[in-house]
């Protein structure tokens, strides 16, 4: 089947057989195109209808203060770009694109060295973070030392001023810790109640048949992350010192973060008040004292 | 030397009271401050302050300061960092001029003997080196309060400029010294981009953008504007050298005698006959001092005859037009201001400058 000839087909065929105009290769010989043209006149090709005619580019932002020569070159209604100008701009754009591409490649190559200016802000950021961390740690350490010093100072027994009665607590009795039981102040650096936010909520449960209740006392949060299984308690001594200590206490945490202590009270445990110190195995300071009362 | 032992700079060439005159005056004041070491550095301080004190168009600092004010909403009247950058640009520019004069064997600069002609090559090169490194002082003083990111950007564009400028200078010197004749317009444009446009227009504009926007605007935004402006400037400069008025302190046809590869030379070699090309290559193959004066005149005449001058002028105007277009793109949306008027008028000023 033969495709019917379309209108204008002859024109197209003629166009195909017409002389194809290709750009003259560089360095192949004299290029006089545009050289003899007056700067203000349109190119001869344009007059002959050669495809070098373009509509004017958008004029926004074009400064009004063109030189007279440039003003003459650029017609307000329509710009006819002659080949010399078109080539110059095309070449200039290609030169810039090539140079920028080479610059990027060079920058990439230089980056492969040990150090590059591009890395400066990253390094500064890392340095800044390190300085902040160090400062924070130094600050924490200093505050801890001051806190310890303050507590040591407040716990140091001093002679009461002469004539002042009842305003200074008595000196410790000096009883044997093992026999003194709960009368003995716990050897804790957390002797003071924890400030708001530093306290640890404690829920006490009892296992066994003996009736008992917990006597609330404040606990400190551990100074470092601690699992419930890392907690232990010193034997819960009888306040009067006449009964055997309670030794079986287990710890767990509930979903809200509260500490649950389960005290297993032997069946024949005598009534009275028992207490023991809760101690984490990753720190020396106890968290506080667990006190219970076994009811008759 | 002026009162108090301070360097007295030549009067500003721009019209008194104009924007450029104000920027030039502020920049020169900074230059005086940074170059006030004459007494304390024998054989150096005086030489460092010599070229900056001979005056100049101050176009580069003005481009920097204008960009800083356009892109710096909060910069206001206090644009001291931009002025310091302007001083750094002038110091670096003059340092390169000292070295340029040595490399070219030039005898005069701005109407007076070149530095090496007065003090010898070793001291001149040393002063150029010192001026080059001293330029980093005002640059660092300008960016110090602005933080590390701005400093990084400034050093980045400065190092890029330094590399391109050195490459451009190497191309020009290499072509001349190795008598490279087979060059195209593209070769020339690349050389002009690196040697002239990057140092003279792109870098000052980029510094201004960084300083003004505190590093928030991409400095490459003004690259194409600076590029086309620089090309127009360089081609016009080359054309003027062949004219009856080659410019202050310059010799007519000096570029031809020097064998400088210009757009006109590349064109004329391409357009001439084989016989003419043989004579031209013979002329270019000689040492500068051995090039006959009548051959210089013959070459200048040939350039006129074969349309090389017209061709170059047309390309220069095309580059100026491209620069105007790129200006409209790069500064789109900026409110009208004195600085916008100045930058927008630079492309036409290239042809109207004194």
Interface residues (C-beta under 8 A of the other chain):
Chain A: X26 X27 X29 X30 X31 X32 X34 X35 X36 X37 X38 X39 X57 X60 X61 X62 X63 X65 X66 X67 X69 X70 X73 X74 X82 X84 X85 X87 X88 X89 X91 X92 X94 X95 X96 X98 X99 X100 X103 X106 X107 X117 X118 X120 X121 X124
Chain B: X148 X149 X151 X152 X155 X156 X159 X160 X163 X164 X182 X184 X185 X186 X189 X190 X193 X194 X223 X224 X227 X228 X231 X267 X270 X271 X272 X306 X307 X308 X310 X311 X313 X314 X315 X317 X318 X319 X320 X321 X322 X324 X325 X327 X328 X329 X331 X332 X341 X344 X345 X347 X348 X351 X352
